[in-house]
Amino acid sequence: MPHDLDLAAPLREALLAADFTYDRVAEAIGEDAHRALGRNETLPALRRTSSGSALDTLVRLFLLQTPVARDEAERALPGLVDRLCNAGLLEQSVGEVAARMDCRPYATEDRDLWIVSDLTPGLDGAPVAVGPDHVLGISSASTSLAQLTMREPVGRALDLGTGCGVQALHLAAHAGHVVATDVNARALWMTRLNAALNDVSVDVRDGSFFEPVAGEQFDLIATNPPFVISPATGERLVYRDSGLPGDRVVEHIVRTGPDHLTDGGWLQVLANWSIVDGRPWDERLGSWLRADCDALVVQRETLDPASYVELWLKDSGHHGGPDYARRYDTWLSWLEETGIEGIGFGWINVRLGAGASGRHELLEWRYDVEQPIGPAIHDWGTAVDDLRDLSDEALMGTSLRAREDVQQETVGRPGAEDPEAIVLRQQRGFRRARTADTVEAAFLGACDGDLAVGQLFGALAQLTDTDADKLRSTYLPVVRELVGEGFLEVIRPA
């Protein structure tokens, strides 16, 4: 790989001068063309980028993979065309310049960034052709992991399997030191280039899994590992295939990752896992979790084996090819032989120590959530802390507050005196919902932080003419659930 990272600063200046940012590009090409480009269709954007401006030229060159005139490229990238050709980002022929790599605007909540990666395959229905060392750019997986990752300030963070470095750039905004690892030499070069292009410091290391950080600990580890569940045939795309059979790569990371966490540190994994015949998915994944860790595992969706194989054969460009049927049959046969009846996709969040209670919650949640979901994961950890070692007596003396986004819905016939059902529903975070009886709903509605749980139970016992001890034994476990699920928050002493 080329090593000219000195071009990063002048390239950043040129991109800024052209206003080549995510918001400006979306505005320039319009909503319809922007959505079409998300479907890998370039024609609508081509129709909107014919002015010859620097912005239009860069959109055509990098995002639409359309050759542009040499003089237009020079105006958009003054003094950089030859250097970018030497670095492998561009190539030139007589009078024209074309992109060999993607340079794509990207945005966080408070910063404009640019991501260099391999070109997006399959534009405008062209055959998908990617090499074994292909470096993926911005994808749905990288976006999902960015939304999952917590953004509290930390000392040291690790981006395991960095690819083009998207997660490392996110981590650099709230971590004092960021390490990024990968086994793909091209990915490591692009990560170094992207760090320089965005003027951030990232410690980039070559090596497999945790080998490059042996003996080191981190406050936060974020990873979107090569999790595709396939037979270890030796033929693989590094960005998606680990070389290990099944979901062993994910199991390895979940089991060994806590060895590289500081006390209270988090491991956050975006992953696939096998759903094996005869064993519940949560029981199987629960066996990977350590007793000295708290963990929240969320299964977001499942695919049947045929749909899964079709998805990834299309991803690799084999759909419609001469060996498609053979590959399809081989993969399906292997899944059947190993007893895999489905594939789950979701989030694994593990926190080491910090007085860990060993709380392992494995949740199937296919519903819409608020994005980014990272703050809700953090809130879950806070609730676990609040409930840890909190005896029933201590909880009775604790003040609680209903979260402001919780709403109550009633279900019943119009005009009926009493509802048939009461539903408590969160509007933020996981947007959980649960049915409640009138006592539970009244208790939640009275939680404004002023009175302790015991005082509220006393008042409800009088209002409902219920024995106070019976009310307590029935509803104190419910109160714990309401805190654990995020409907109620513990009022911490000032």
C-alpha positions in Angstrom: 0.0 0.0 0.0 1.1 3.6 -0.6 2.3 5.5 2.5 1.8 9.1 1.5 -0.3 10.4 4.4 1.0 14.0 3.9 -1.7 14.5 1.3 -4.4 14.2 4.0 -4.2 17.9 5.1 -4.3 19.5 1.7 -7.1 17.0 0.7 -9.1 18.1 3.7 -8.6 21.7 2.7 -9.8 21.0 -0.8 -12.9 19.1 0.4 -13.8 21.9 2.8 -13.3 24.5 0.1 -15.7 22.6 -2.2 -18.2 22.3 0.6 -18.1 18.6 0.2 -20.0 17.7 3.4 -22.8 15.3 4.0 -25.5 18.0 4.5 -24.3 20.0 1.5 -24.2 17.0 -0.8 -27.7 15.9 0.3 -29.0 19.4 -0.3 -27.2 19.7 -3.7 -28.6 16.5 -5.2 -32.0 16.6 -3.5 -34.0 14.1 -1.5 -35.1 11.9 -4.3 -31.5 11.5 -5.7 -30.1 11.0 -2.3 -32.5 8.2 -1.6 -31.8 6.7 -5.0 -28.1 6.8 -4.3 -28.8 4.8 -1.1 -30.3 2.2 -3.4 -27.1 2.3 -5.5 -28.8 4.2 -8.4 -26.8 7.1 -9.7 -28.8 8.6 -12.6 -31.0 11.0 -10.5 -27.8 12.4 -8.9 -26.0 12.6 -12.3 -28.9 14.8 -13.6 -28.4 17.2 -10.6 -24.6 17.5 -10.8 -23.8 18.9 -14.2 -22.8 22.5 -13.3 -19.1 21.8 -13.3 -18.7 23.3 -9.8 -16.2 21.8 -7.5 -18.9 20.2 -5.4 -20.6 18.6 -8.4 -17.3 17.3 -9.7 -16.4 15.6 -6.4 -19.9 14.1 -6.1 -19.6 12.7 -9.6 -16.0 11.5 -9.1 -16.3 9.7 -5.8 -19.9 9.0 -5.0 -21.2 8.3 -8.6 -18.0 6.7 -9.8 -18.2 8.8 -13.0 -15.0 9.9 -14.8 -14.6 13.7 -15.0 -12.6 15.9 -17.2 -9.0 16.4 -16.0 -9.4 20.2 -15.8 -12.5 19.9 -13.7 -10.7 17.5 -11.3 -7.8 20.0 -11.1 -10.2 22.8 -10.2 -11.9 20.7 -7.5 -8.6 19.2 -6.2 -6.0 21.9 -6.9 -2.5 20.4 -7.0 -3.6 17.1 -5.8 -4.6 15.0 -8.8 -1.2 13.5 -9.5 -0.6 12.9 -5.8 -4.0 11.2 -5.4 -3.2 9.0 -8.4 0.1 8.0 -6.9 -1.6 7.2 -3.6 -4.2 5.0 -5.4 -7.3 7.1 -4.8 -7.5 8.2 -8.4 -6.5 7.1 -11.9 -6.2 9.1 -15.0 -6.3 8.6 -18.8 -6.2 11.0 -21.6 -8.2 14.0 -20.5 -10.1 12.2 -17.8 -9.8 11.3 -14.1 -11.7 8.5 -12.4 -11.9 7.3 -8.8 -10.2 4.1 -7.7 -11.3 4.6 -4.1 -14.3 6.2 -2.4 -13.9 9.4 -0.5 -17.3 10.0 1.1 -18.6 12.8 3.4 -19.9 11.6 6.7 -21.3 13.5 9.7 -21.6 13.0 13.4 -23.8 15.2 15.6 -21.2 17.9 15.8 -18.6 17.3 13.1 -18.1 16.8 9.4 -15.9 13.9 8.5 -14.7 12.1 5.4 -14.2 8.4 4.9 -11.9 6.8 2.4 -12.7 3.2 1.5 -13.0 0.9 -1.5 -15.5 1.9 -4.1 -19.1 0.9 -3.5 -19.8 -2.2 -5.6 -22.9 -2.8 -7.7 -23.8 0.7 -8.7 -26.6 0.9 -11.3 -27.0 -2.9 -11.4 -23.4 -3.6 -12.3 -22.1 -6.9 -11.2 -20.8 -6.9 -7.6 -17.1 -7.8 -7.7 -15.1 -7.4 -4.5 -11.7 -8.9 -3.7 -10.8 -10.8 -0.5 -9.2 -7.7 1.0 -12.0 -5.3 0.1 -12.4 -2.5 2.6 -16.0 -1.7 3.2 -17.0 2.0 3.6 -20.1 3.4 5.4 -22.6 0.6 5.8 -25.7 -0.2 7.7 -23.6 -2.3 10.1 -21.1 0.5 10.8 -24.0 2.9 11.3 -25.7 0.5 13.7 -22.6 0.0 15.8 -22.0 3.8 15.9 -25.6 4.2 17.2 -25.1 1.4 19.7 -21.9 2.6 21.2 -22.1 4.7 24.4 -20.5 8.2 24.1 -19.5 9.0 27.7 -16.0 10.3 28.1 -13.4 7.5 28.6 -9.7 7.2 28.9 -8.9 4.3 26.5 -11.0 2.8 23.7 -10.5 0.0 21.3 -12.0 -0.4 17.8 -11.6 -4.1 17.2 -11.6 -5.0 13.5 -11.5 -1.4 12.4 -12.0 -1.7 8.7 -11.8 1.8 7.2 -11.8 3.3 10.7 -15.3 4.7 11.1 -15.7 3.6 14.7 -12.2 4.8 15.6 -13.2 8.3 14.4 -16.3 8.2 16.5 -14.3 7.0 19.5 -11.7 9.7 19.1 -14.3 12.3 19.9 -14.8 11.1 23.5 -11.8 8.9 24.3 -8.4 10.1 25.4 -6.5 7.3 23.5 -8.0 5.2 20.7 -6.5 1.9 19.4 -7.7 0.4 16.1 -6.8 -3.1 15.0 -7.3 -5.2 11.9 -5.7 -8.1 9.9 -6.2 -6.4 6.6 -3.2 -4.3 5.5 -5.3 -2.2 3.2 -7.8 -1.4 5.9 -5.0 -0.3 8.3 -3.6 2.1 5.7 -7.1 3.5 5.0 -7.6 3.9 8.8 -4.4 5.8 9.1 -5.4 8.0 6.1 -8.8 8.6 7.5 -7.4 9.6 10.9 -5.0 12.0 9.2 -7.8 13.3 6.9 -10.0 14.1 9.9 -7.1 15.4 12.0 -7.5 12.9 14.9 -5.1 10.6 16.6 -5.6 6.9 16.3 -3.1 4.2 17.3 -3.4 1.7 14.4 -2.1 -1.9 14.9 -1.9 -5.0 12.8 -3.1 -8.3 14.2 -5.9 -10.7 14.8 -8.5 -10.3 17.6 -6.9 -9.2 20.8 -3.3 -10.2 19.9 -2.2 -6.6 19.2 -3.4 -5.4 22.6 -2.2 -8.4 24.8 -2.0 -7.3 28.4 -3.9 -4.0 27.8 -7.2 -2.9 29.2 -9.8 -0.4 27.9 -12.7 1.5 29.2 -14.7 0.8 26.0 -14.4 -1.8 23.3 -16.6 -1.4 20.2 -16.6 -4.1 17.5 -18.4 -5.1 14.4 -16.5 -8.4 13.8 -16.5 -10.5 10.7 -19.6 -12.3 12.0 -21.0 -14.0 8.9 -21.9 -17.6 9.8 -20.5 -19.8 7.1 -18.5 -23.0 6.8 -14.7 -22.4 7.1 -13.9 -23.2 3.5 -10.7 -21.2 3.4 -12.3 -18.8 0.8 -13.3 -15.6 2.5 -13.9 -11.9 2.4 -11.9 -10.5 5.3 -14.4 -7.8 6.1 -17.2 -10.3 6.8 -15.7 -13.8 7.2 -13.5 -14.6 10.2 -12.3 -18.0 8.9 -13.8 -19.7 11.9 -16.9 -21.8 11.5 -20.3 -20.8 12.7 -20.5 -18.0 15.3 -17.3 -19.0 17.0 -15.7 -15.6 16.4 -18.5 -13.8 18.3 -18.3 -16.4 21.1 -14.5 -15.8 21.4 -14.9 -12.1 21.6 -17.7 -12.2 24.2 -15.8 -14.8 26.4 -12.3 -13.2 26.2 -13.2 -9.5 25.7 -13.7 -8.8 29.4 -10.0 -9.7 30.0 -9.2 -6.5 28.2 -11.7 -4.3 30.1 -10.9 -2.0 33.0 -13.1 -2.2 36.1 -16.5 -0.9 34.9 -15.5 -1.0 31.2 -17.9 -2.0 28.5 -17.6 -4.3 25.5 -20.2 -3.6 22.8 -20.6 -6.0 19.9 -22.8 -5.9 16.8 -23.1 -9.6 15.7 -24.9 -12.6 14.2 -25.3 -15.8 16.2 -26.6 -19.3 15.5 -30.0 -20.4 16.6 -29.5 -24.1 17.2 -32.2 -26.8 17.0 -33.4 -27.8 20.4 -31.9 -24.9 22.4 -33.3 -21.5 23.1 -31.1 -18.7 21.7 -30.9 -16.9 25.0 -29.8 -20.0 26.9 -27.0 -20.6 24.4 -25.7 -17.0 24.4 -26.2 -16.8 28.1 -23.6 -19.6 28.5 -21.0 -17.3 26.9 -21.5 -14.6 29.6 -19.3 -14.4 32.7 -20.5 -14.2 36.3 -18.3 -11.2 37.0 -20.0 -9.2 34.2 -23.4 -7.5 33.7 -24.8 -8.0 30.2 -27.6 -6.8 28.1 -28.1 -8.9 24.9 -30.8 -7.8 22.5 -31.9 -10.0 19.6 -33.2 -7.6 17.0 -34.2 -10.0 14.2 -33.9 -13.5 12.9 -33.4 -15.0 9.4 -34.1 -18.5 8.2 -31.1 -20.3 6.7 -32.2 -19.9 3.1 -32.7 -16.2 3.4 -29.4 -15.8 5.2 -27.4 -17.6 2.5 -29.1 -15.7 -0.3 -28.3 -12.4 1.5 -24.6 -13.0 1.7 -24.2 -14.7 -1.7 -25.7 -11.5 -3.2 -23.4 -9.4 -1.0 -20.4 -11.2 -2.5 -21.6 -10.9 -6.1 -22.3 -14.6 -6.6 -26.1 -14.3 -7.3 -26.8 -15.3 -10.9 -23.2 -16.6 -11.3 -22.3 -20.0 -12.8 -21.5 -21.5 -9.4 -24.4 -19.9 -7.5 -26.4 -23.0 -7.1 -23.4 -25.0 -5.9 -22.4 -22.5 -3.3 -26.0 -22.1 -2.1 -26.4 -25.9 -1.7 -23.0 -26.3 0.0 -23.8 -23.5 2.5 -27.4 -24.7 3.2 -26.1 -28.3 3.7 -23.6 -27.2 6.2 -26.2 -25.2 8.2 -28.4 -28.2 8.3 -25.6 -30.6 9.3 -24.6 -28.3 12.2 -28.2 -28.0 13.4 -28.5 -24.3 12.7 -32.2 -23.6 12.1 -31.9 -19.7 12.1 -29.6 -16.8 12.5 -30.1 -14.1 15.0 -28.8 -10.5 14.7 -28.4 -8.0 17.4 -26.4 -6.3 20.2 -24.2 -7.8 22.9 -23.3 -5.3 25.7 -21.0 -6.6 28.5 -19.7 -4.6 31.5 -16.9 -6.0 33.7 -16.7 -5.6 37.4 -17.7 -2.3 39.1 -19.3 -4.5 41.7 -21.1 -6.4 39.0 -24.1 -8.3 40.2 -23.9 -10.7 37.3 -27.2 -9.5 35.9 -27.7 -11.0 32.4 -30.7 -9.8 30.6 -31.3 -11.4 27.2 -34.2 -9.7 25.4 -35.9 -10.3 22.1 -36.9 -6.8 20.9 -37.9 -6.4 17.2 -39.7 -3.1 17.7 -38.6 0.4 16.7 -36.2 2.0 19.2 -34.9 5.5 19.5 -31.5 6.0 17.7 -28.9 6.4 18.8 -29.6 3.6 21.3 -26.3 3.9 23.2 -27.8 6.3 25.9 -30.5 3.7 26.6 -27.8 1.0 27.1 -26.0 3.3 29.5 -29.3 3.9 31.4 -29.7 0.2 31.7 -26.3 0.0 33.3 -27.2 2.8 35.7 -30.4 1.0 36.7 -28.4 -2.2 37.4 -26.1 -0.1 39.6 -29.1 1.5 41.4 -30.7 -1.9 42.2 -27.5 -3.7 43.1 -27.3 -4.6 46.9 -30.5 -2.5 47.4 -32.4 -4.6 50.0 -36.2 -4.4 50.2 -36.0 -2.2 53.3 -33.6 0.1 51.5 -35.8 0.3 48.5 -38.8 1.1 50.7 -36.9 4.2 51.8 -35.8 5.2 48.3 -37.5 8.0 46.3 -38.3 7.3 42.7 -39.3 9.4 39.7 -41.3 8.3 36.6 -39.4 9.0 33.4 -40.9 12.0 31.6 -41.4 10.2 28.4 -43.6 7.4 29.9 -47.3 7.6 28.8 -50.3 5.7 29.9 -52.7 4.2 27.4 -56.1 2.7 28.3 -58.0 0.1 26.3 -61.7 -0.5 26.6 -65.1 0.1 25.2 -66.1 3.8 24.8 -67.9 5.1 27.8 -66.9 2.1 30.0 -66.3 3.0 33.7 -63.1 1.0 34.0 -60.6 0.2 31.2 -60.1 -3.4 30.1 -56.3 -2.8 30.1 -53.7 -0.2 31.0 -50.5 0.0 29.0 -47.4 1.9 30.1 -45.3 2.9 27.1 -41.9 4.6 26.8 -41.5 7.2 24.0 -37.7 7.1 24.1 -34.9 4.6 24.4 -36.1 1.1 23.9 -39.7 2.3 23.8 -40.7 -0.6 26.0 -44.4 -1.2 26.9 -46.0 -3.2 29.6 -49.5 -3.8 30.8 -50.3 -2.6 34.3 -53.2 -2.9 36.8 -54.7 0.2 38.4 -52.4 0.0 41.5 -49.2 -0.2 39.4 -50.3 2.7 37.2 -51.3 4.8 40.2 -47.9 4.1 41.9 -46.0 5.1 38.7 -48.1 8.3 38.4 -47.3 9.2 42.0 -43.6 8.8 41.6 -42.4 12.4 41.4 -39.3 12.1 43.6 -40.9 13.6 46.7 -42.1 10.6 48.7 -40.3 7.3 49.3 -41.6 4.0 48.0 -42.8 3.0 51.5 -44.8 6.2 51.9 -46.4 5.7 48.5 -47.4 2.1 49.4 -48.9 3.4 52.6 -51.0 6.0 50.8 -52.1 3.4 48.2 -53.0 0.9 50.9 -55.4 3.4 52.4 -56.9 4.5 49.0 -57.5 0.9 47.9 -58.4 -0.4 51.4 -55.7 -3.1 51.0 -53.5 -4.6 53.7 -50.2 -2.7 53.6 -48.0 -5.8 54.0 -49.8 -7.6 51.2 -49.5 -4.5 48.9 -45.8 -4.4 49.7 -45.1 -8.1 49.0 -47.1 -8.0 45.8 -45.7 -4.8 44.3 -42.2 -4.4 45.6 -40.9 -6.9 42.9 -42.9 -4.9 40.3 -41.1 -1.7 41.4 -37.8 -3.4 40.8 -38.9 -4.4 37.4 -40.1 -0.8 36.6 -36.6 0.5 37.6 -34.8 -2.2 35.7 -36.8 -1.6 32.6 -36.4 2.2 32.7 -39.9 3.3 33.6 -38.7 4.6 37.0 -35.4 6.3 37.9 -33.8 6.3 41.4 -33.3 9.7 42.9 -29.7 9.9 43.8 -28.7 11.9 46.9 -27.4 15.4 46.0 
